[in-house]
Amino acid sequence: MKNAQVRNATVQRTTGETSIELTLAIDGSGTVEVETGVPFFDHMLDALARHAGFDLSVKASGDVEVDAHHTVEDVGIVLGQAIAQALGDKAGIVRFGQSIMPMDEALVIAAIDVSGRGQCYYEVDLPIEIIGTFDTTLTQEFLAALAREAGLTLHVRSLAGTNAHHIVEAAFKAVARALRTALTLDPRVTGVPSTKGSL
């Protein structure tokens, strides 16, 4: 059954370090247009949106000549804000989602509760710190900002892997698939799926 609720958002954020414009449709078809100035991060955002079923447009400019930290974290902030805005009161959502994502030798799990309490628990072992020009420690910065601003309780754990590209990509895809489930509208859910009556 197609739900008539439109779950879209556009968020703009400008600081002394970055300028970001992001448009999100939660119930999309995986149409993605991303330009952040950080090629590997663009690749990861593309994977996240496609596997979450989002339509996503991101145009970001930042002080990448210093490093990519501000750009990556701020995109996480803006994407989290867009998810929260698009969800509104969260009525009718499944709320919980989880995924176990294999990518060759890598295996990563992600679990999400759209709890309203933004927190990220991240335990991912990576053999190297740089993929292309991307500092792999920024994966945690992105996910922490996303979880905080979207109001998600997010757990991400690596179970196996020796190739950093595979591990990070599996993490993004696992989060995407967990989001896809958690944000799905369930016609059997009336109101907000919480005994408290709010999330």
Contact map, one row per residue, 1 for C-alpha under 8 A:
1110000000000000000000000000000000000000000000000000000000000000000000000000000000000000000000000000000000000000000000000000000000000000000000000000000000000000000000000000000000000000001000000000000
1111000000000000000000000000000000000000000000000000000000000000000000000000000000000000000000000000000000000000000000000000000000000000000000000000000000000000000000000000000000000000000000000000000
1111100000000000000000000000000000000000000000000000000000000000000000000000000000000000000000000000000000000000000000000000000000000000000000000000000000000000000000000000000000000000100000000000000
0111110000000000000000000000000000000000000000000000000000000000000000000000000000000000000000000000000000000000000000000000000000000000000000000000000000000000000000000000000000000000000000000000000
0011111000000000000000000000000000000000000000000000000000000000000000000000000000000000000000000000000000000000000000000000000000000000000000000000000000000000000000000000000000000000000000000000000
0001111100000000000000000010000000000000000000000000000000000000000000000000000000000100000000000000000000000000000000000000000000000000000000000000000000000000000000000000000000000000000000000000000
0000111110000000000000001110000000000000000000000000000000000000000000000000000000000110000000000000000000000000000000000000000000000000000000000000000000000000000000000000000000000000000000000000000
0000011111000000000000111100000000000000000000000000000000000000000000000000000001001100000000000000000000000000000000000000000000000000000000000000000000000000000000000000000000000000000000000000000
0000001111100000000000111000000000000000000000000000000000000000000000000000000001101100000000000000000000000000000000000000000000000000000000000000000000000000000000000000000000000000000000000000000
0000000111110000000011110000000000000000000000000000000000000000000000000000000001000000000000000000000000000000000000000000000000000000000000000000000000000000000000000000000000000000000000000000000
0000000011111000000011100000000000000000000000000000000000000000000000000000010011000000000000000000000000000000000000000000000000000000000000000000000000000000000000000000000000000000000000000000000
0000000001111100001111000000000000000000000000000000000000000000000000000000010000000000000000000000000000000000000000000000000000000000000000000000000000000000000000000000000000000000000000000000000
0000000000111110011110000000000000000000000000000000000000000000000000000000010000000000000000000000000000000000000000000000000000000000000000000000000000000000000000000000000000000000000000000000000
0000000000011111111100000000000000000000000000000000000000000000000000000000000000000000000000000000000000000000000000000000000000000000000000000000000000000000000000000000000000000000000000000000000
0000000000001111111000000000000000000000000000000000000000000000000000000000000000000000000000000000000000000000000000000000000000000000000000000000000000000000000000000000000000000000000000000000000
0000000000000111110000000000000000000000000000000000000000000000000000000000000000000000000000000000000000000000000000000000000000000000000000000000000000000000000000000000000000000000000000000000000
0000000000000111111000000000000000000000000000000000000000000110000001100000000000000000000000000000000000000000000000000000000000000000000000000000000000000000000000000000000000000000000000000000000
0000000000001111111100000000000000000000000000000000000000011110000001100100000000000000000000000000000000000000000000000000000000000000000000000000000000000000000000000000000000000000000000000000000
0000000000011110111110000000000000000000000000000000000000011100000000000000000000000000000000000000000000000000000000000000000000000000000000000000000000000000000000000000000000000000000000000000000
0000000000011100011111000000000000000000000000000000000001111000000000000110010000000000000000000000000000000000000000000000000000000000000000000000000000000000000000000000000000000000000000000000000
0000000001111000001111100000000000000000000000000000000011110000000000000000000000000000000000000000000000000000000000000000000000000000000000000000000000000000000000000000000000000000000000000000000
0000000001110000000111110000000000000000000000000000000111100000000000000000011001000000000000000000000000000000000000000000000000000000000000000000000000000000000000000000000000000000000000000000000
0000000111100000000011111000000000000000000000000000001111000000000000000000000001000000000000000000000000000000000000000000000000000000000000000000000000000000000000000000000000000000000000000000000
0000000111000000000001111100000000000000000000000000011110000000000000000000001001100100000000000000000000000000000000000000000000000000000000000000000000000000000000000000000000000000000000000000000
0000001110000000000000111111000000000000000000000000011100000000000000000000000000000100000000000000000000000000000000000000000000000000000000000000000000000000000000000000000000000000000000000000000
0000001100000000000000011111000000000000000000000000111000000000000000000000000000100100000000000000000000000000000000000000000000000000000000000000000000000000000000000000000000000010000000000000000
0000011000000000000000001111100000000000000000000000111000000000000000000000000000000000000000000000000000000000000000000000000000000000000000000000000000000000000000000000000000000000000000000000000
0000000000000000000000001111111000000000000000000000111000000000000000000000000000000000000000000000000000000000000000000000000000000000000000000000000000000000000000000000000000000000000000000000000
0000000000000000000000000011111000000000000000000100111000000000000000000000000000000000000000000000000000000000000000000000000000000000000000000000000000000000000000000000000000000000000000000000000
0000000000000000000000000001111100000000000000001111111100000000000000000000000000000000000000000000000000000000000000000000000000000000000000000000000000000000000000000000000000000000000000000000000
0000000000000000000000000001111110000000000000001100011100000000000000000000000000000000000000000000000000000000000000000000000000000000000000000000000000000000000000000000000000000000000000000000000
0000000000000000000000000000011111000000000001001100011110000000000000000000000000000000000000000000000000000000000000000000000000000000000000000000000000000000000000000000000000000000000000000000000
0000000000000000000000000000001111100000000001000000000111000000000000000000000000000000000000000000000000000000000000000000000000000000000000000000000000000000000000000000000000000000000000000000000
0000000000000000000000000000000111110000010011000000000111100000000000000000000000000000000000000000000000000000000000000000000000000000000000000000000000000000000000000000000000000000000000000000000
0000000000000000000000000000000011111100010000000000000001110000000000000000000000000000000000000000000000000000000000000000000000000000000000000000000000000000000000000000000000000000000000000000000
0000000000000000000000000000000001111110110000000000000001111100000000100000000000000000000000000000000000000000000000000000000000000000000000000000000000000000000000000000000000000000000000000000000
0000000000000000000000000000000000111110010000000000000000011101000000000000000000000000000000000000000000000000000000000000000000000000000000000000000000000000000000000000000000000000000000000000000
0000000000000000000000000000000000111111110000000000000000000001000100000000000000000000000000000000000000000000000000000000000000001100000000000000000000000000000000000000000000000000000000000000000
0000000000000000000000000000000000011111111000000000000000000000000000000000000000000000000000000000000000000000000000000000000000001100000000000000000000000000000000000000000000000000000000000000000
0000000000000000000000000000000000000111111100000000000000000000000000000000000000000000000000000000000000000000000000000000000000111100000000000000000000000000000000000000000000000000000000000000000
0000000000000000000000000000000000010111111110000000000000000000000000010000000000000000000000000000000000000000000000000000000000000100000000000000000000000000000000000000000000000000000000000000000
0000000000000000000000000000000001111111111111000000000000000000000000000000000000000000000000000000000000000000000000000000000000000000000000000000000000000000000000000000000000000000000000000000000
0000000000000000000000000000000000000011111111100000000000000000000000000000000000000000000000000000000000000000000000000000000000000000000000000000000000000000000000000000000000000000000000000000000
0000000000000000000000000000000000000001111111110000000000000000000000000000000000000000000000000000000000000000000000000000000000000000000000000000000000000000000000001001000000000000000000000000000
0000000000000000000000000000000001000000111111111000000000000000000000000000000000000000000000000000000000000000000000000000000000000000000000000000000000000000000000000001000000000000000000000000000
0000000000000000000000000000000111000000011111111100000000000000000000000000000000000000000000000000000000000000000000000000000000000000000000000000000000000000000000000000000000000000000000000000000
0000000000000000000000000000000000000000001111111110000000000000000000000000000000000000000000000000000000000000000000000000000000000000000000000000000000000000000000001001100100000000000000000000000
0000000000000000000000000000000000000000000111111111000000000000000000000000000000000000000000000000000000000000000000000000000000000000000000000000000000000000000000000001101100000000000000000000000
0000000000000000000000000000011100000000000011111111111100000000000000000000000000000000000000000000000000000000000000000000000000000000000000000000000000000000000000000000000100000000000000000000000
0000000000000000000000000000111100000000000001111111111000000000000000000000000000000000000000000000000000000000000000000000000000000000000000000000000000000000000000000000000000000000000000000000000
0000000000000000000000000000010000000000000000111111110000000000000000000000000000000000000000000000000000000000000000000000000000000000000000000000000000000000000000000000100110010000000000000000000
0000000000000000000000000000010000000000000000011111110000000000000000000000000000000000000000000000000000000000000000000000000000000000000000000000000000000000000000000000000111110000000000000000000
0000000000000000000000000111110000000000000000001111111000000000000000000000000000000000000000000000000000000000000000000000000000000000000000000000000000000000000000000000000000010000000000000000000
0000000000000000000000011111111100000000000000001111111100000000000000000000000000000000000000000000000000000000000000000000000000000000000000000000000000000000000000000000000000000000000000000000000
0000000000000000000000111111111100000000000000001100111110000000000000000000000000000000000000000000000000000000000000000000000000000000000000000000000000000000000000000000000000000000000000000000000
0000000000000000000001111000011111000000000000001000011111000000000000000000000000000000000000000000000000000000000000000000000000000000000000000000000000000000000000000000000000000000000000000000000
0000000000000000000011110000000111000000000000000000001111100000000000000000000000000000000000000000000000000000000000000000000000000000000000000000000000000000000000000000000000000000000000000000000
0000000000000000000111100000000011110000000000000000000111110000000000000000000000000000000000000000000000000000000000000000000000000000000000000000000000000000000000000000000000000000000000000000000
0000000000000000000111000000000001110000000000000000000011111000000000000000000000000000000000000000000000000000000000000000000000000000000000000000000000000000000000000000000000000000000000000000000
0000000000000000011110000000000000111000000000000000000001111100000000100010000000000000000000000000000000000000000000000000000000000000000000000000000000000000000000000000000000000000000000000000000
0000000000000000011100000000000000011000000000000000000000111110000000100000000000000000000000000000000000000000000000000000000000000000000000000000000000000000000000000000000000000000000000000000000
0000000000000000111000000000000000011000000000000000000000011111000101100000000000000000000000000000000000000000000000000000000000000000000000000000000000000000000000000000000000000000000000000000000
0000000000000000110000000000000000000000000000000000000000001111111101100000000000000000000000000000000000000000000000000000000000000000000000000000000000000000000000000000000000000000000000000000000
0000000000000000000000000000000000001100000000000000000000000111111111100000000000000000000000000000000000000000000000000000000000000000000000000000000000000000000000000000000000000000000000000000000
0000000000000000000000000000000000000000000000000000000000000011111100000000000000000000000000000000000000000000000000000000000000000000000000000000000000000000000000000000000000000000000000000000000
0000000000000000000000000000000000000000000000000000000000000011111100000000000000000000000000000000000000000000000000000000000000000000000000000000000000000000000000000000000000000000000000000000000
0000000000000000000000000000000000000000000000000000000000000011111111000000000000000000000000000000000000000000000000000000000000000000000000000000000000000000000000000000000000000000000000000000000
0000000000000000000000000000000000000100000000000000000000000111111111110000000000000000000000000000000000000000000000000000000000000110000000000000000000000000000000000000000000000000000000000000000
0000000000000000000000000000000000000000000000000000000000000001001111111000000000000000000000000000000000000000000000000000000000000000010000000000000000000000000000000000000000000000000000000000000
0000000000000000110000000000000000000000000000000000000000000111001111111100000000000000000000000000000000000000000000000000000000000000000000000000000000000000000000000000000000000000000000000000000
0000000000000000110000000000000000010000000000000000000000011111000111111110000000000000000000000000000000000000000000000000000000000000000000000000000000000000000000000000000000000000000000000000000
0000000000000000000000000000000000000000100000000000000000000000000111111111000000000000000000000000000000000000000000000000000000000000010011000000000000000000000000000000000000000000000000000000000
0000000000000000000000000000000000000000000000000000000000000000000011111111100000000000000000000000000000000000000000000000000000000000010011001000000000000000000000000000000000000000000000000000000
0000000000000000010100000000000000000000000000000000000000000000000001111111110000000000000000000000000000000000000000000000000000000000000001001000000000000000000000000000000000000000000000000000000
0000000000000000000100000000000000000000000000000000000000010000000000111111111000000000000000000000000000000000000000000000000000000000000001000000000000000000000000000000000000000000000000000000000
0000000000000000000000000000000000000000000000000000000000000000000000011111111100000000000000000000000000000000000000000000000000000000000011111100000000000000000000000000000000000000000000000000000
0000000000000000000000000000000000000000000000000000000000000000000000001111111110000000000000000000000000000000000000000000000000000000000001001101100000000000000000000000000000000000000000000000000
0000000000111000000101000000000000000000000000000000000000000000000000000111111111000000000000000000000000000000000000000000000000000000000000000100100000000000000000000000000000000000000000000000000
0000000000000000000001010000000000000000000000000000000000000000000000000011111111100000000000000000000000000000000000000000000000000000000000000100010000000000000000000000000000000000000000000000000
0000000000000000000000000000000000000000000000000000000000000000000000000001111111110000000000000000000000000000000000000000000000000000000000001111111000000000000000000000000000000000000000000000000
0000000000100000000000000000000000000000000000000000000000000000000000000000111111111000000000000000000000000000000000000000000000000000000000000100110000000000000000000000000000000000000000000000000
0000000111100000000001110000000000000000000000000000000000000000000000000000011111111100000000000000000000000000000000000000000000000000000000000000010000000000000000000000000000000000000000000000000
0000000010000000000000010100000000000000000000000000000000000000000000000000001111111110000000000000000000000000000000000000000000000000000000000000010000000000000000000000000000000000000000000000000
0000000000000000000000000000000000000000000000000000000000000000000000000000000111111111000000000000000000000000000000000000000000000000000000000000111000000000000000000000000000000000000000000000000
0000000110000000000000000000000000000000000000000000000000000000000000000000000011111111000000000000000000000000000000000000000000000000000000000000000000000000000000000000000000000000000000000000000
0000011110000000000000011100000000000000000000000000000000000000000000000000000001111111000000000000000000000000000000000000000000000000000000000000000000000000000000000000000000000000000000000000000
0000001000000000000000000000000000000000000000000000000000000000000000000000000000111111110000000000000000000000000000000000000000000000000000000000000000000000000000000000000000000000000000000000000
0000000000000000000000000000000000000000000000000000000000000000000000000000000000011111111000000000000000000000000000000000000000000000000000000000000000000000000000000000000000000000000000000000000
0000000000000000000000000000000000000000000000000000000000000000000000000000000000000011111000000000000000000000000000000000000000000000000000000000000000000000000000000000000000000000000000010000011
0000000000000000000000000000000000000000000000000000000000000000000000000000000000000011111110000000000000000000000000000000000000000000000000000000000000000000000000000000000000000000000000110000001
0000000000000000000000000000000000000000000000000000000000000000000000000000000000000001111110000000000000000000000000000000000000000000000000000000000000000000000000000000000000000000000011111000000
0000000000000000000000000000000000000000000000000000000000000000000000000000000000000000011111000000000000000000000000000000000000000000000000000000000000000000000000000000000000000000111111111000000
0000000000000000000000000000000000000000000000000000000000000000000000000000000000000000011111100000000000000000000000000000000000000000000000000000000000000000000000000000000000000111110010011000000
0000000000000000000000000000000000000000000000000000000000000000000000000000000000000000000111111000000000000000000000000000000000000000000000000000000000000000000000000000000000001111110010001000000
0000000000000000000000000000000000000000000000000000000000000000000000000000000000000000000011111000000000000001111000000000000000000000000000000000000000000000000000000000000000001111000000001000000
0000000000000000000000000000000000000000000000000000000000000000000000000000000000000000000001111100000000000011110000000000000000000000000000000000000000000000000000000000000001001110000000000000000
0000000000000000000000000000000000000000000000000000000000000000000000000000000000000000000001111110000000000011100000000000000000000000000000000000000000000000000000000000000011111100000000000000000
0000000000000000000000000000000000000000000000000000000000000000000000000000000000000000000000011111000000001111000000000000000000000000000000000000000000000000000000000000011011101100000000000000000
0000000000000000000000000000000000000000000000000000000000000000000000000000000000000000000000001111100000001110000000000000000000000000000000000000000000000000000000000000011011000000000000000000000
0000000000000000000000000000000000000000000000000000000000000000000000000000000000000000000000000111110000111100000000000000000000000000000000000000000000000000000000000000010000000000000000000000000
0000000000000000000000000000000000000000000000000000000000000000000000000000000000000000000000000011111000111000000000000000000000000000000000000000000000000000000000000110110000000000000000000000000
0000000000000000000000000000000000000000000000000000000000000000000000000000000000000000000000000001111111110000000000000000000000000000000000000000000000000000000000000100000000000000000000000000000
0000000000000000000000000000000000000000000000000000000000000000000000000000000000000000000000000000111111100000000000000000000000000000000000000000000000000000000001101100000000000000000000000000000
0000000000000000000000000000000000000000000000000000000000000000000000000000000000000000000000000000011111100000000000000000000000000000000000000000000000000000000001000000000000000000000000000000000
0000000000000000000000000000000000000000000000000000000000000000000000000000000000000000000000000000011111100000000000000000000000000000000000000000000000000001111001000000000000000000000000000000000
0000000000000000000000000000000000000000000000000000000000000000000000000000000000000000000000000000011111110000000000000000000000000000000000000000000000000111111001100100000000000000000000000000000
0000000000000000000000000000000000000000000000000000000000000000000000000000000000000000000000000001111111111000000000000000000000000000000000000000000000000111100000100100000000000000000000000000000
0000000000000000000000000000000000000000000000000000000000000000000000000000000000000000000000000001110001111100000000000000000000000000000000000000000000011111000000100110010000000000000000000000000
0000000000000000000000000000000000000000000000000000000000000000000000000000000000000000000000000111100000111110000000000000000000000000000000000000000000111110000000000010010000000000000000000000000
0000000000000000000000000000000000000000000000000000000000000000000000000000000000000000000000000111000000011111000000000000000000000000000000000000000001111000000000000010011001000000000000000000000
0000000000000000000000000000000000000000000000000000000000000000000000000000000000000000000000011110000000001111100000000000000000000000000000000000000001110000000000000000001001000000000000000000000
0000000000000000000000000000000000000000000000000000000000000000000000000000000000000000000000111100000000000111110000000000000000000000000000000000000111100000000000000000001001100100000000000000000
0000000000000000000000000000000000000000000000000000000000000000000000000000000000000000000000111000000000000011111000000000000000000000000000000000000111000000000000000000000000000100000000000000000
0000000000000000000000000000000000000000000000000000000000000000000000000000000000000000000000110000000000000001111110000000000000000000000000000000001110000000000000000000000000000100000000000000001
0000000000000000000000000000000000000000000000000000000000000000000000000000000000000000000000100000000000000000111111000000000000000000000000000000001110000000000000000000000000000000000000000000001
0000000000000000000000000000000000000000000000000000000000000000000000000000000000000000000000000000000000000000011111000000000000000000000000000000011110000000000000000000000000000000000000000000001
0000000000000000000000000000000000000000000000000000000000000000000000000000000000000000000000000000000000000000011111100000000000000000000000000001001110000000000000000000000000000000000000000000000
0000000000000000000000000000000000000000000000000000000000000000000000000000000000000000000000000000000000000000001111110000000000000000000000000011111111000000000000000000000000000000000000000000000
0000000000000000000000000000000000000000000000000000000000000000000000000000000000000000000000000000000000000000000011111000000000000000000000010011001111000000000000000000000000000000000000000000000
0000000000000000000000000000000000000000000000000000000000000000000000000000000000000000000000000000000000000000000001111100000000000000000000110011000111110000000000000000000000000000000000000000000
0000000000000000000000000000000000000000000000000000000000000000000000000000000000000000000000000000000000000000000000111110000000000000000000000000000001110000000000000000000000000000000000000000000
0000000000000000000000000000000000000000000000000000000000000000000000000000000000000000000000000000000000000000000000011111000000000000000100000000000000111000000000000000000000000000000000000000000
0000000000000000000000000000000000000000000000000000000000000000000000000000000000000000000000000000000000000000000000001111100000000000000000000000000000011100000000000000000000000000000000000000000
0000000000000000000000000000000000000000000000000000000000000000000000000000000000000000000000000000000000000000000000000111110000000000000000000000000000011100000000000000000000000000000000000000000
0000000000000000000000000000000000000000000000000000000000000000000000000000000000000000000000000000000000000000000000000011111000000000000000000000000000000100000000000000000000000000000000000000000
0000000000000000000000000000000000000000000000000000000000000000000000000000000000000000000000000000000000000000000000000001111110000001000000000000000000000000011100100000000000000000000000000000000
0000000000000000000000000000000000000000000000000000000000000000000000000000000000000000000000000000000000000000000000000000111110000000000000000000000000000000011100000000000000000000000000000000000
0000000000000000000000000000000000000000000000000000000000000000000000000000000000000000000000000000000000000000000000000000011111100001000000000000000000000000000100000000000000000000000000000000000
0000000000000000000000000000000000000000000000000000000000000000000000000000000000000000000000000000000000000000000000000000011111100011100000000000000000000000000000000000000000000000000000000000000
0000000000000000000000000000000000000000000000000000000000000000000000000000000000000000000000000000000000000000000000000000000111111111000000000000000000000000000000000000000000000000000000000000000
0000000000000000000000000000000000000001000000000000000000000000000000000000000000000000000000000000000000000000000000000000000111111111000000000000000000000000000110000000000000000000000000000000000
0000000000000000000000000000000000000001000000000000000000000000000000000000000000000000000000000000000000000000000000000000000001111100000000000000000000000000000000000000000000000000000000000000000
0000000000000000000000000000000000000111000000000000000000000000000000000000000000000000000000000000000000000000000000000000000001111110000000000000000000000000000000000000000000000000000000000000000
0000000000000000000000000000000000000111100000000000000000000000000100000000000000000000000000000000000000000000000000000000000001111111010000000000000000000000000000000000000000000000000000000000000
0000000000000000000000000000000000000000000000000000000000000000000100000000000000000000000000000000000000000000000000000000000011101111111000000000000000000000000000000000000000000000000000000000000
0000000000000000000000000000000000000000000000000000000000000000000000000000000000000000000000000000000000000000000000000000010111100111111000000000000000000000000000010000000000000000000000000000000
0000000000000000000000000000000000000000000000000000000000000000000000000000000000000000000000000000000000000000000000000000000010000011111110000000000000000000000000000000000000000000000000000000000
0000000000000000000000000000000000000000000000000000000000000000000010011000000000000000000000000000000000000000000000000000000000000111111111000000000000000000000000000000000000000000000000000000000
0000000000000000000000000000000000000000000000000000000000000000000000000000000000000000000000000000000000000000000000000000000000000011111111100000000000000000000000010000000000000000000000000000000
0000000000000000000000000000000000000000000000000000000000000000000000000000000000000000000000000000000000000000000000000100000000000000111111110000000000000000000000000000000000000000000000000000000
0000000000000000000000000000000000000000000000000000000000000000000000011001000000000000000000000000000000000000000000000000000000000000111111111000000000000000000000000000000000000000000000000000000
0000000000000000000000000000000000000000000000000000000000000000000000011111100000000000000000000000000000000000000000000000000000000000011111111100000000000000000000000000000000000000000000000000000
0000000000000000000000000000000000000000000000000000000000000000000000000001000000000000000000000000000000000000000000010000000000000000001111111110000000000000000000000000000000000000000000000000000
0000000000000000000000000000000000000000000000000000000000000000000000000001000000000000000000000000000000000000000000110000000000000000000111111111000000000000000000000000000000000000000000000000000
0000000000000000000000000000000000000000000000000000000000000000000000001101100100000000000000000000000000000000000000000000000000000000000011111111100000000000000000000000000000000000000000000000000
0000000000000000000000000000000000000000000000000000000000000000000000000001111110000000000000000000000000000000000000000000000000000000000001111111110100000000000000000000000000000000000000000000000
0000000000000000000000000000000000000000000000000000000000000000000000000000000100000000000000000000000000000000000001110000000000000000000000111111111111000000000000000000000000000000000000000000000
0000000000000000000000000000000000000000000000000000000000000000000000000000100100000000000000000000000000000000000011110000000000000000000000011111111100000000000000000000000000000000000000000000000
0000000000000000000000000000000000000000000000000000000000000000000000000000110110010000000000000000000000000000000001000000000000000000000000001111111100000000000000000000000000000000000000000000000
0000000000000000000000000000000000000000000000000000000000000000000000000000001111110000000000000000000000000000000101000000000000000000000000000111111100000000000000000000000000000000000000000000000
0000000000000000000000000000000000000000000000000000000000000000000000000000000100010000000000000000000000000000011111100000000000000000000000000011111110000000000000000000000000000000000000000000000
0000000000000000000000000000000000000000000000000000000000000000000000000000000000000000000000000000000000000001111111110000000000000000000000000111111111000000000000000000000000000000000000000000000
0000000000000000000000000000000000000000000000000000000000000000000000000000000000000000000000000000000000000001111111110000000000000000000000000010001111100000000000000000000000000000000000000000000
0000000000000000000000000000000000000000000000000000000000000000000000000000000000000000000000000000000000000111100001111000000000000000000000000010000111110000000000000000000000000000000000000000000
0000000000000000000000000000000000000000000000000000000000000000000000000000000000000000000000000000000000001111000000011100000000000000000000000000000011111000000000000000000000000000000000000000000
0000000000000000000000000000000000000000000000000000000000000000000000000000000000000000000000000000000000011110000000011111000000000000000000000000000001111100000000000010001000000000000000000000000
0000000000000000000000000000000000000000000000000000000000000000000000000000000000000000000000000000000000011100000000000111000000000000000000000000000000111110000000000000000000000000000000000000000
0000000000000000000000000000000000000000000000000000000000000000000000000000000000000000000000000000000001111000000000000011100000000000000000000000000000011111100000100010000000000000000000000000000
0000000000000000000000000000000000000000000000000000000000000000000000000000000000000000000000000000000001111000000000000000000000000000000000000000000000001111100000000000000000000000000000000000000
0000000000000000000000000000000000000000000000000000000000000000000000000000000000000000000000000000000011110000000000000000000000000000000000000000000000000111110000000000000000000000000000000000000
0000000000000000000000000000000000000000000000000000000000000000000000000000000000000000000000000000000011100000000000000000000000000000000000000000000000000111111101100000000000000000000000000000000
0000000000000000000000000000000000000000000000000000000000000000000000000000000000000000000000000000000011000000000000000000011000000000000000000000000000000001111100100000000000000000000000000000000
0000000000000000000000000000000000000000000000000000000000000000000000000000000000000000000000000000000011000000000000000000011000000000000000000000000000000000111111100000000000000000000000000000000
0000000000000000000000000000000000000000000000000000000000000000000000000000000000000000000000000000000000000000000000000000011100100000000000000000000000000000111111110000000000000000000000000000000
0000000000000000000000000000000000000000000000000000000000000000000000000000000000000000000000000000000000000000000000000000000000100000000000000000000000000000001111111000000000000000000000000000000
0000000000000000000000000000000000000000000000000000000000000000000000000000000000000000000000000000001111000000000000000000000000000000000000000000000000000000101111111100000000000000000000000000000
0000000000000000000000000000000000000000000000000000000000000000000000000000000000000000000000000000001001110000000000000000010000000000000000000000000000000100111111111110000000000000000000000000000
0000000000000000000000000000000000000000000000000000000000000000000000000000000000000000000000000000000000000000000000000000000000000001001000000000000000000000000111111111000000000000000000000000000
0000000000000000000000000000000000000000000100100000000000000000000000000000000000000000000000000000001000000000000000000000000000000000000000000000000000000000000011111111100000000000000000000000000
0000000000000000000000000000000000000000000000000000000000000000000000000000000000000000000000000000111001110000000000000000000000000000000000000000000000000000000001111111110000000000000000000000000
0000000000000000000000000000000000000000000000000000000000000000000000000000000000000000000000000000100000011100000000000000000000000000000000000000000000010100000000111111111000000000000000000000000
0000000000000000000000000000000000000000000110110000000000000000000000000000000000000000000000000000000000000000000000000000000000000000000000000000000000000000000000011111111100000000000000000000000
0000000000000000000000000000000000000000000000110010000000000000000000000000000000000000000000000000100000000000000000000000000000000000000000000000000000000000000000001111111110000000000000000000000
0000000000000000000000000000000000000000000000000000000000000000000000000000000000000000000000000111100000011100000000000000000000000000000000000000000000000000000000000111111111000000000000000000000
0000000000000000000000000000000000000000000000010000000000000000000000000000000000000000000000000110000000000111000000000000000000000000000000000000000000010000000000000011111111100000000000000000000
0000000000000000000000000000000000000000000000111011000000000000000000000000000000000000000000000000000000000000000000000000000000000000000000000000000000000000000000000001111111110000000000000000000
0000000000000000000000000000000000000000000000000011000000000000000000000000000000000000000000001110000000000000000000000000000000000000000000000000000000000000000000000000111111111000000000000000000
0000000000000000000000000000000000000000000000000001000000000000000000000000000000000000000000011110000000000111000000000000000000000000000000000000000000000000000000000000011111111100000000000000000
0000000000000000000000000000000000000000000000000001000000000000000000000000000000000000000000001100000000000001000000000000000000000000000000000000000000000000000000000000001111111110000000000000000
0000000000000000000000000000000000000000000000000011100000000000000000000000000000000000000000001000000000000000000000000000000000000000000000000000000000000000000000000000000111111111000000000000000
0000000000000000000000000000000000000000000000000000000000000000000000000000000000000000000001111100000000000000000000000000000000000000000000000000000000000000000000000000000011111111000000000000000
0000000000000000000000000000000000000000000000000000000000000000000000000000000000000000000011111100000000000001110000000000000000000000000000000000000000000000000000000000000001111111000000000000000
0000000000000000000000000100000000000000000000000000000000000000000000000000000000000000000011110000000000000000000000000000000000000000000000000000000000000000000000000000000000111111100000000000000
0000000000000000000000000000000000000000000000000000000000000000000000000000000000000000000011100000000000000000000000000000000000000000000000000000000000000000000000000000000000011111110000000000000
0010000000000000000000000000000000000000000000000000000000000000000000000000000000000000000111000000000000000000000000000000000000000000000000000000000000000000000000000000000000000011111000000000000
0000000000000000000000000000000000000000000000000000000000000000000000000000000000000000000111000000000000000000000000000000000000000000000000000000000000000000000000000000000000000001111110000000000
1000000000000000000000000000000000000000000000000000000000000000000000000000000000000000000100000000000000000000000000000000000000000000000000000000000000000000000000000000000000000000111111000000000
0000000000000000000000000000000000000000000000000000000000000000000000000000000000000000000100000000000000000000000000000000000000000000000000000000000000000000000000000000000000000000011111000000000
0000000000000000000000000000000000000000000000000000000000000000000000000000000000000000001111000000000000000000000000000000000000000000000000000000000000000000000000000000000000000000011111111000000
0000000000000000000000000000000000000000000000000000000000000000000000000000000000000000001100000000000000000000000000000000000000000000000000000000000000000000000000000000000000000000001111111000000
0000000000000000000000000000000000000000000000000000000000000000000000000000000000000000011100000000000000000000000000000000000000000000000000000000000000000000000000000000000000000000000011111000100
0000000000000000000000000000000000000000000000000000000000000000000000000000000000000000111110000000000000000000000000000000000000000000000000000000000000000000000000000000000000000000000011111100111
0000000000000000000000000000000000000000000000000000000000000000000000000000000000000000001111100000000000000000000000000000000000000000000000000000000000000000000000000000000000000000000011111110111
0000000000000000000000000000000000000000000000000000000000000000000000000000000000000000000000000000000000000000000000000000000000000000000000000000000000000000000000000000000000000000000000011111111
0000000000000000000000000000000000000000000000000000000000000000000000000000000000000000000000000000000000000000000000000000000000000000000000000000000000000000000000000000000000000000000000001111110
0000000000000000000000000000000000000000000000000000000000000000000000000000000000000000000000000000000000000000000000000000000000000000000000000000000000000000000000000000000000000000000000000111111
0000000000000000000000000000000000000000000000000000000000000000000000000000000000000000000000000000000000000000000000000000000000000000000000000000000000000000000000000000000000000000000000111111111
0000000000000000000000000000000000000000000000000000000000000000000000000000000000000000100000000000000000000000000000000000000000000000000000000000000000000000000000000000000000000000000000011111111
0000000000000000000000000000000000000000000000000000000000000000000000000000000000000000110000000000000000000000011100000000000000000000000000000000000000000000000000000000000000000000000000011101111
